[in-house]
Amino acid sequence: MPKIQVNGTELYYEDEGPRDAPAIVFSHSLFFNSHMFYKQAAHFSKNYRVIRYDHRGQGRSATATLDKQDTDTLADDATALIEALGLGKCHIVGNSLGGFIALRLAARRPDLIASCAVLGSSGEAEYKVAEFQPIVDNLQKVGGAPLVDTLLYVMFGDASLSDPNFANELGYWRTYMSQLGTSIGDSAYQVVHRKGILNELKGSRIPMLAIAGEEDHAYTVPLAQNIADAVTDGRMKRVPKAGHSVALENAALVNALLDSHFSRAHAIA
């Protein structure tokens, strides 16, 4: 379980696959950790070096105060991690919060990024502040356990929530989210009060894939399309019967879309 000191914090990360292969960095959603992408790691580590990591203030990385968890600081953490591990020009994949980070790297550090893929994410400032702020306030007071049903509803689509074949996956994350302490409220605050990145992305030539779950309760399909439209080489793909956590809810389709995206990026490099 390696940890690394970067950008004034300590990050937990997992490093799988051949060290001399092109690298993919996976950046997880709020309320999750690097395990969110275990299905992608199993698929891609055969041919890629796969890095999954926990954000500061979350998972097994170092704790952090509210003022040190803004998306710009988290993006700097990701940049420092890529540089410290000597990954070269890598693919970056992020879900929701991880997507906010990935988009910042695509806009600001194109020298480090071969392609960018975002899942269940947005390039805009939060449009549901009024809806999400009460959740943030409660998380800061009582942590995840009393709010776990709300968190699961936001994070997964209706089909997944009612699918008996998804029950074990859902149960794993129910347990994990129930154990989140009040500090997760600070992480959530910075997600809800982030700044937009679309204007910085305009004209970017980084190959971009925006994947949207059709049952996403947090970010709608048009928000994913806005990301694809902001860049020179952007595509948007829908995932039916999936919500905010598409990499978990329909791993086979997401992996196929990512495979095609990475191959295309290599072809035009």
Buried (B, 14 or more C-beta within 10 A) or exposed (E): EEBBEBBEBBBBBBBBBEEEBBBBBBBBBBBBBBBBBBBBBEBBBEBBBBBBBBBBBBBBBBBBEBEBBBBBBBBBBBBBBBBBBEBEBBBBBBBBBBBBBBBBBBBBBBEBBBBBBBBBBBBBEBEEEEEBBEBBEBBBEEBBEEBBEBBBBBBBBEBBBEBEEBEEBBEEBBEBBBEBEEBBBBBBBBBBBBBBBBEBBEEBEBBBBBBBBBBBBBBBBEBBBBBBBBBEBBBBBBBEBBBBBBBBBBBEBBBEBBEEBBEBBEEEE
